[in-house]
């Protein structure tokens, strides 16, 4: 996995769609943003992720795509939205036909697992879902991207330090 500075954050922002990720930068400090985003390349797939506090998503007006995605923002103080974008590294085309799942676990504990739902932000397809990060701890984020006709899922693992 590659870790990158905030200056290198522009590429993942374009990949994720500007809506939520731009709000992340405006509503939080740069240290949080640098810790809450990342990307890697696995088996010819660029995989980007961003973690956005639900408080940021709740600032969008009712009826907007951001406010309504995944059935709306769940209640809870420790809820965060995980966004994942997948891009074919060879063609630079967005992957739009995948089944994407994420398992998130505090190191050493059982994971929360959900299927990430496709959604559009600024006309860009991204996958996402809500998770609870209740402790100030390090979490492992395991992402699986399954494409029709592929022999196996494309895995990626990121570590996230919840602040």
C-alpha positions in Angstrom: 0.0 0.0 0.0 1.1 3.5 -0.7 0.9 6.3 1.8 0.8 9.8 0.4 1.0 13.4 1.5 -1.9 15.9 1.4 -0.2 17.4 -1.7 -0.7 14.1 -3.5 -4.4 14.1 -2.5 -5.6 15.6 -5.7 -5.7 12.4 -7.7 -7.9 10.5 -5.2 -10.2 13.6 -4.9 -10.8 13.4 -8.7 -11.4 9.7 -8.5 -13.8 9.9 -5.6 -15.9 12.8 -6.8 -15.7 16.2 -5.4 -18.9 16.4 -3.3 -18.1 14.6 -0.1 -14.3 14.6 -0.2 -14.2 18.3 -0.8 -16.4 18.7 2.3 -14.1 16.5 4.2 -11.2 18.9 3.5 -13.3 22.0 4.4 -14.9 20.6 7.5 -11.9 18.9 9.0 -8.2 19.6 9.3 -5.5 18.4 6.9 -4.1 15.9 9.3 -7.4 14.1 9.5 -7.8 14.2 5.7 -4.4 12.7 5.2 -5.1 9.9 7.6 -8.6 9.2 6.2 -7.8 8.8 2.5 -5.5 6.6 0.5 -5.0 4.5 -2.5 -3.2 1.5 -3.8 -2.9 -0.5 -7.0 -3.7 -4.2 -6.9 -3.9 -6.6 -9.9 -4.3 -3.7 -12.3 -7.0 -1.9 -10.3 -6.5 1.5 -8.7 -8.4 1.4 -5.4 -9.1 4.7 -3.7 -10.8 5.2 -0.3 -12.0 8.0 1.9 -13.6 8.0 5.3 -15.9 10.9 6.1 -17.5 11.6 9.4 -21.3 11.4 9.2 -21.5 14.9 10.7 -20.0 16.1 7.4 -22.6 14.2 5.3 -25.4 15.5 7.6 -24.5 19.1 6.5 -25.9 18.5 3.0 -29.5 19.7 2.4 -32.3 17.2 2.4 -33.0 15.8 -1.0 -29.4 16.0 -2.3 -27.7 12.9 -3.4 -25.2 13.2 -0.6 -27.9 13.4 2.1 -30.0 10.5 0.6 -27.3 8.0 -0.4 -27.7 4.5 1.1 -31.1 5.5 2.5 -29.9 8.5 4.5 -27.3 9.0 7.2 -27.8 6.7 10.2 -28.0 8.2 13.7 -25.0 7.9 15.9 -22.1 9.8 17.1 -19.4 7.5 15.7 -20.9 6.8 12.3 -18.6 7.4 9.3 -19.1 7.0 5.5 -16.6 4.8 3.7 -16.2 5.6 0.0 -14.3 3.4 -2.5 -13.5 4.1 -6.1 -12.1 1.5 -8.4 -10.4 2.3 -11.7 -8.8 0.1 -14.3 -5.2 1.1 -14.1 -4.5 0.3 -17.8 -7.4 2.1 -19.4 -8.0 4.7 -16.6 -11.7 3.8 -16.9 -14.0 3.8 -13.9 -15.1 0.3 -12.8 -18.9 0.4 -12.7 -19.9 -3.3 -12.8 -18.4 -4.5 -9.5 -19.7 -5.9 -6.3 -17.7 -4.2 -3.6 -17.6 -5.3 0.0 -15.8 -3.9 3.0 -14.9 -5.5 6.3 -13.8 -3.2 9.1 -12.3 -4.4 12.3 -10.4 -2.9 15.2 -7.2 -4.8 15.2 -7.7 -8.3 16.8 -11.5 -8.1 16.9 -14.3 -9.4 14.7 -15.1 -7.3 11.6 -18.2 -5.4 10.6 -18.9 -6.5 7.0 -21.2 -4.8 4.5 -21.7 -4.7 0.7 -20.9 -1.2 -0.4 -23.6 0.4 -2.6 -22.9 2.2 -5.9 -23.9 5.8 -5.8 -23.3 8.9 -7.9 -21.7 12.1 -6.6 -21.1 14.8 -9.3 -22.0 12.2 -11.9 -19.1 10.0 -10.8 -19.9 6.4 -9.7 -18.4 5.4 -6.3 -19.2 2.7 -3.9 -20.0 3.4 -0.2 -21.6 2.6 3.1 -21.8 3.6 6.7 -19.7 2.1 9.5 -19.4 2.7 13.2 -15.9 3.6 14.6 -16.7 3.7 18.3 -13.1 3.7 19.7 -10.1 5.8 19.2 -8.1 2.9 17.7 -6.5 1.5 14.6 -8.9 -0.4 12.3 -8.1 -2.6 9.3 -10.3 -2.0 6.3 -10.4 -5.0 3.9 -12.0 -4.3 0.5 -13.0 -6.9 -2.0 -13.9 -5.9 -5.6 -15.6 -8.7 -7.5 -16.1 -8.2 -11.3 -18.2 -10.3 -13.6 -16.0 -12.9 -15.3 -13.0 -12.3 -13.1 -11.3 -15.4 -11.7 -11.0 -13.9 -8.3 -11.9 -10.8 -6.3 -9.4 -8.0 -6.1 -8.5 -7.4 -2.4 -7.0 -4.3 -0.8 -6.2 -3.6 2.9 -5.9 -0.2 4.5 -5.2 0.7 8.1 -7.2 3.6 9.5 -6.5 5.4 12.8 -9.7 6.7 14.2 -9.3 10.1 15.9 
